[in-house]
Amino acid sequence: HTPSLLLARSTMADQQQVDPQELIKGVRAQFNAQVEQQLIQTITEKCVERCVGPKGTRLDSKEQKCLANCYDRFLECRTVAIQAMQGQE
């Protein structure tokens, strides 16, 4: 056996001894972190696309207000979605 194969088998054996509930918690935490990262990226893309014009390097007050409102709406929707998902568990 090659060392990497032995290591893989050893790792698999170690994982079999892990509490399944703890493993599920870890997978959920990783998934939630990825979802959060994707949400932030989507919010940024959509809100900037919607609110920021092609001019200059500074945001005017109208653009700042639009961005703030856009972020707030996305976060409110996120909260409602999380509450709905928690209600299904």
N, C-alpha and C positions, 0 to 999 in steps of 0.2 A: 504494500500500500504506500502511496505517496504521502508525504507529510500533510499536504493540504486536504487530502481525502480523510486522513485520520482526524485532522482538526475539524473538518465538517461533521464527521460522525460524532466527535466529542461534543461539538456545539449542539447537535441535534439531541444527543442524550441529555445534555444540560437543560435544554428547552423542555424536554419531557418532564423534568422535575419541577418546572415552574408552575405555580398555581394558575390554572386556566383563567380565573377571574382577573388576576393581576396582568396576565398577557392581554386579555381583552381590554382592560383599562389602558394599557400602554398603546395598543393599536388605535383605540379611540382617541387618545391624546394626540398621537401623530396625525391622524386623519383630521382632527379638529384644527391643528396647527396649519396643515396644508390648506384647509378650507378658509381659514382666517387670512392666510397670505394671498390666496386667490381673490378673496373678497376685497381686500385692500387694493390689489392691483386693478380689479374691475372698477371699483369706486373711483380710483384715481383716473383711469382712462376715460370713463364715461363722464365724470364731472368736469374734467379739464376740456374734453371734446365739446361739451355742452356750454360751458361757461367762459372759457378763455378764448379771446380773439387772437388773430395772428400778429397783432402789433406789439412791439416793444418787449422788454424783459421784466417789466413791473406790472403788477395787477392793479387796475383801478378799483375804486370802491364798489362799483357795480359788479365787477368780476369776483371780488372777494366775498361779497354778500351772496352771490349766486353759488360759489363753491361751498360756502358754509351751509347754505340751505340744502344743497345737493348731498353733501356728506351726512347732514342730519337725517334726511329722508332715507338714505340707504341704511343708516344705523338703526333707525326706527323699524324699518322693514326687517332687518336682521333680528332685532329683538322679538318682533311678532313671530317670525319663523322659528326661532329657538323655543319660544314658549309653546308654539303649536306642536313642535316635535317632542318636547318634554311631556306634553299632555298625552301623546300617543304611546309613551313607554309604559 
